[in-house]
Structures are given as C-alpha cells and as structure tokens.
C-alpha cells in the first residue's frame, strides 16, 4: 500500500473494528444529548472526508447521497442546515449496513485521490484522520454510557487482567519559575487551537507524580466531600444538589462495597486504579479537600514536554484505567486543568467552515490534558488541548494534583 494512503486506511479500519463488536441495535443507541449513536459517528466521519476532501479536490464531484450532508453534519453552520443533535438516535435509516456501504465508497474515492494528490490534499486528509481519532474515542465513551443505562449492563469487551500496581509512592515533581514556551511550533500536524507557540511566565510549582486513585477519592467521599458546600465552586455545588451526585459516574454501592460499570461489565472499584469519570467540579473540589489545586494547562504542558507518549492508551486494548508504575503524563484518564479553554495570543481560526472546528467553542469550557485509555497513541502530543464543559463526566476524566512550590 502507498505509505501516504496507509494512515488513512488504518484509521478508517480501526473505526470499523471498534464498531464490529456491536450489533446494529447497539449502534442505534443515543443515551443523552451529549452522546451520539455509534452509527452516526461512523457516518459523520465519512461525511467529513466527503465534504472537506472530495468535494473541494475532485472536479465535478457528485455527493454520495443528497440528504447525507443534512443528516451527518455536526456543527458546521457554513456547510448548511443539519439534523438536530438530540434526535440523532431517531435516525433508524440509513441502516448500519448502509453506512458501511457509504464508508467503503468514500474510502475508495479518497484512496484513489491520495495516489496522485499534492500536499494540500494530504494536509486535509491528515486533519480528517485526527478528526476521526477523536470520534473513535467518543464512540467508546458514548457506547459505555448507553450500555450503563440498561440493567443488562452489556459487556463491550472482555476485561484484561489488571496491571500490577507499581512500587511508586506518592511524590511531587518540582518545577522552577521562569519564562516557558507554550504551544505547538512543529512542522507536523497540530490543531489550530495549539498554536501559536508563545511565551508564558510560570511561578514555581509542583505536580503530583501519580494520578489520584480510587482509594484516595474514596476518602474524600467518606469525609463528606459531596455534602460540604465549602469545597465546591458555586456552579458545581448547584449541580451536585440538582443531580444528587454522591460518587463518580458509574459507581454503585453493592452490599457495602463500591462497584463501577466498565466496558468490560460491572467490576469492583480497584483501589490502586486512577479515579475516573469525574467532572471538573468534582476534580476541583477534591483538590481543595486535599489542600492542593488543579494544574494550569501551561504547568501540565511544561511537565509533559520531552516525555514519551506512552502509557495505557487505546492501543493497549484495555479501555479502562490501570494503576501507574510512576510518572506517566499520557493515558489512563484525561486530566482536568484549572484553565478555561480560550485562544492563545495571536490565534486566528482558519478561513471557511473548517475555522469552526475549534475556535467557536472557546467559551464555558475547561481544558483537559494527557489523553485516556481510549485515546489512540498517535493522536497525542504534549501540546494537545482537549476541552469539555465543567459538568461533563462521561469522558474518561480524572485528576492530577498540583500545588505552589
């Protein structure tokens, strides 16, 4: 296979392998407004390549289906009208098999184009690959949430034996104050929200070697963490009261013990594993209870610079956090930061519809760093910025503490 085609083909194939574990009925599920059916993820990522690669770069291109642009557009206002997001689960047609046919047709057309295409096409396809990798992660987080709504508690994959807990003890890494360079300046791919690279002054700080564990978070619960308003941001406390939060998402008490729902079914909460499925509000409240704080995204990036992108990522096939053996900035759980998702100095969104990809969400969101157990390894780098609303907790999100030095 042409080496310039292989990354595209492998990414598209991985999405299909992830979906192959599911029945057509599973692929139809939409358990909440923030989630999407697996079938829709498969179709939307295909629509992305059709809309932003084939249409502009293939002369006289004719759309695969006249309605697909309406059905599978996510939020690109400049592309046209779209089906309402909360109603994606009502789309019984096209079927999962029809989406497979759609994917195969677009794949063949893109692969043919890549055989002779110039650099602009390859750059656009690279963006599409990274976009699809984001949806591979969403596919898994969304189906986990959907499966958790049923008393059947379906198993997506057989759980692997837990990784043996390392001998590392809780410790802190110290970083001296100074002027640091933040953001991406490489010639390789990066999203526009990672640029431009810019200087930022940081005070001396310390970052925890290990992520906060289930055992540590359980102490917060047992100390009345969810009943003490002084620990919470005002908006967070309102959400706790409104939704009755008393533990991380998917935790349940059974016979006096805590269990959690995983993609491998119900499992006892493992003390050494990183706590997962926390909102920013919960992460912030825990940090305050622990007499620490959340790191800023700049602090996290400085700590991760030069570290290999290794750890418990999607490539390991666990799809569940594991105990860490030491300082592992990448993998396991996305790490909430104290930083709001805003533009870097000098940021300019791209022209046209692709400028809507990141820039228009720079309001009411918080930054997460580091990737999770369902993030593809090749998708990550130290400058990568993820972002979600502070109340979101269906993602694989957790806590790494920081404190002033």
N, C-alpha and C positions, 0 to 999 in steps of 0.2 A: 504494500500500500504506500502511496505517496506520503512521505513524512509530514507534508503540510496538510494532508487530509486526515491523518490518523488521530490527532487530538479531538477533532470534531466528531469523528465516528465513534471513538471510545466514550466520549461524554454522552452522546446520544444513546449508545448501547447501555451504559450504566443506568440511565433513567429507566430504560425498559427492563433491566434486570431487577431494579428495585420494585417496579410495579408488578413484575411477574409473580411475586409472592401473594398477590391479592386477587380476589375474584372480581368479576365485573360489578357485582353488587357492592363490594368494598370500595371500589374506585368511584362510586357514585356519592359516597357519604360526604356531607358538609355539616360538621358538628357545631359550628358557630360562625359568626360573621367574619372573624379574623382568619379563619381557615378556609381552604378550598378543596374541592374533591381532587383525588389523585388524577382522575381522568382529565380534569380541567388543567392541572399542572402540565400534563403531557401535551395537551393541545396548545396551551398558551406558549410554551417554549418553542413549539413548532411554528406558531404564528409569528413569533419574534424573528426567526430566521427568514420566514417568507416575507415579512413586512420590511425588515431593515437590511436584508441581504439580497434576496431575489428580486424584489420589486425595483430597487434603485439600480441594480447592476446587471440585470438581464433584459436586454432590449425587447420590448413587446411582451413582457411577462403577463400571463393571464392567471389570476388568482385561482387556487385550487377549488374553492367554493365561495360563492358570493356572500354568504352570511357569516363565514368564519371570522372575518375581521370584526364584526359586531359581537359575536359570541365570545371571542377569546382575547380581545383587547383588555388589558388590566386597568391602566390609569392614564393612558396617553391621549390627552384631550385633542392634541393636534392631529391625531390619526383619524378620529371620528367618534361617533357615539358608541356606546357599549352596553352590554347586558349588566344588570345591577349585580354588584358583588354578593350581597346577601342571598341572592337567588341562584347562585351557580349550581347548587345541589339539586335544583329543579330541572336541570337540563338532562333528561333521560336520553335525548337524541342530540347530537350523534352518539352512537354507542361506543363503548370502549374499543371494539374491533374497528369501527370506522375511524377512530382516532389513530389506531395502529396503521391503517392504510394511509391516512394523511401524513403521519410521520415518515413512513417509508418513501412516499412520493417526494416530500420536501428534502429528505436526506439525499436521495438520488440526485435531485437538482442541484443542491449545494455542493455535493462532492464533485459533480461534473464541472461546476463553475470553478471550484478550487484548483482543479487540474491545470488551468491556464490563467488564473486570476492574478492580478497585480496586488501590490501591498495594501491599497485601500480596502479591498475585499477581505484580505486576511485579517486586517485590523478589526473590521466589523465582525467577522466570524469569531475572533478571539473574545470580543465583548459578548457575543451570543453564548459562547461556551461558559464564560463566567456567570452570565445570567442564568443559564441552565443549572449550573452547580448550586446557585442559591436556591433554585426550585427543587433540586434533589433533597436538600436539607429540609425545605418546607414540606415536601411530600412526606417525609418521615415524621416530622413533628405534627403535621396535620392528621395523619392516619393514626398516630398514637392517641391524639385527643379524641378522635372519633371512636376508636376501639374502647377507650376508657368509659364511654357513655353507656355501654351495654353491660348487663350482668354476666354475659358470656365471657367478657374480658378476653377476646381473641388474642392469640399469640401470632405476632408477625414473623418472628424467627426464634429458633431455639437458643436459649441463653448459653453463652460460653462460660467456662469456669472462671471465677473471679481471679483477677491478678493478685498475686501475693502482696500484702502490704509491705512497703519498703521500711527500712530502718530509720528513715529521716525523721528527725524531731522538729517540732515547730520552731522556726527560726526566722530571722529577718535579714534581708539584704539592704545594705545602706548605700545610698547614692548621694554624692556631694552636690552642693548647689553649683549652679553655673548656667551658662548660656548653651542651650541644646538646639539641635536642628530636628524639626518635626515634619513629617510628611514624606511623600514619595517623590524622588527626583530621578528614578532609574529610567532607562530607555525601554524597559519591558512594560508589560501591561499593568495598569493600576486604574481604579475607578477615579472619576474626576473629583470626587469628594476627598481623596487622599492627597490632592495637590492644591496649591504649590507647596513645595518644601519651604519652611520658614523658620526663623529663629524664635525661641521661646525661653524665657528665664525660668528656672525651677529652683525653689528652695531645697535644702537638704531634706531627704525623705527616706523612709524605709518601706520595703514591700515584703509581704509575707512570702516565705519560700513555698508554702503549701496552700492549696485552696481550703476554704472552710469545709470541714467534714460534716457528715450527718450527725455524728456523736456530739460535735461542738454545737451544732444548731439545735439539737435536742435539748441541750442545757438552756438555751435561750427560751425554748418553748416551756420547759418545766419551771423556769424562773418567771413565768407570766408575761413573756415578751409580747404576746398578742393581746394582752389586757392592760398594757401600760402606755397611755397616750403620750407620755413624756419622751418616749423613744422614737416616736413617729413624726414624719413630716405631716403637716395638716391634711393635705390631699390623701396621703397614704392612710392615715387614721380613718378618714371618711370612707375609704374603700374597704378597709378591714371591717368597719361597722356595717356597711351596706351589704357586703358579700359574706360576712361571717367567717373570714379566714381565721384558721387556728393552727395551720401547718402548711408546709409546701404543697403545691398542686400534686395530686395523685397519692398523697399519703393517707392511710386509713388505719384506724386502731382496730385490732382483732384480738380479743382475749387479753387485753392489756399490753399487747405488743404493736409496734408500728410496722405496717406493710406499705409497699408502694407499687403502683402499676408501672410496668416497663414494656418495651416492645417484645420482651420475652415472657410476658404474663405477669401475674402478681408475684412479688418477691419480698422477703423480709428486708426491712431497711438495714443496709450494711453499715456499721459504724464508721469504717475507715474510708468509705467512698465519699467523694465530694457531694455536698448537698446541691440539689438540682431543682429546677422549675420554681425559682424564686422571681418575684417582681423586683424592680428597682427599689420600691418602697420597703420590701422585706429585707433586701440586702443592706439598705441604708440603716434601717432600724437595728439590724443585727450588729452592724459595725459600731453604732453608737453604744449599744449594750456592751460590746467587747472593748470599750474605751479606745476605739480606733476610728478609722474612716475608710471610705472607698477611695481608691487612687483616682487621680485625674487621668484622662486618656494620654496626655503627654508623659506623665510619670510611667504609665504602663508601657508606652512605646519605647522609652529610654531603657527600661529594664529588659525589654524583649529584643532590642537591637543586637544583632550578631548571634542570637540563639537559633539553633536549627529548628525548622518546622517539623517537629517530631512529637509524638505523644499518642494518646488514644483518640484517633480520628476515624472518619468513616472507613478509611482503607483497612482498618483492623477488623471491621465487620462486627463489632460488639454492639454498637448503637446504644451504649449505656456507660455511664461514668465508672471509672475504676480508681482504686487507691493509687496515688502517685508515689514514685520512688524518690522524688526530690523535686527541685525547681523545674517545672515544665510549664512554660508560659502558654503553650498551644495545646488545644484539645481538651477533652473531658467536658467542660462547660464553658459557655460564653461568660465572660466576667464583666459584670456591671461596673461602670466607672461613675465618678461624680460629675462628668462633663456633659453638658447639653449638646445635642447634635446641631452644630452651627457651621457656617462656612469658614474655611481657613482664610487668612488675609490674602487678598488677590484672587480668590476663587471666581471663576467665570464658568457657568454651565455651557455645554455645547449648544450650537445652533440647532434649531429644528426640534422634532419630537424627542430625540434622544437626550436633549437637555432636561427633559422631565424625569430622567431616570433617578437622580438623587437630590438635586437641588431643591425641588419644591417641597420636600419633606423636612426641611430644616426649621421645624417648629414643633414644640411639645414632645420631643423625643430625647432619649438619653442614649449615650454611646456605650456599646459593649465591645470588648476586645478578646482576641485569642482563639476563637473557634470552639467547636464542641465535638462530641463523639459522633456526630452525624454530619460533620463538615469535611468535604474532600480535602486531602492534604495539599494538592496543587492549587487550591483556591486561596490559600492563606499566605500572609506575609506580615511583618511587624507593623506595617502602616495601615493595615486593613481596618476599616471602620464599619461596624455594624450598628444598627440603631433600631430601637423599639420604644413605644410609649411606656411610661414608668409602671403602669399597672399590668403590663403583659407578662405572663409567666408560663405559657405553654411551650415556649422555646426552652432548649437545654441551657439554662442560665443559672449562674451561681455567684460565688463571692471569693475574691482575694482581697485581703485587708491591706491597708496602708496606714502609715502614721508619720507625723512630723519627726524628724531626727533631732 
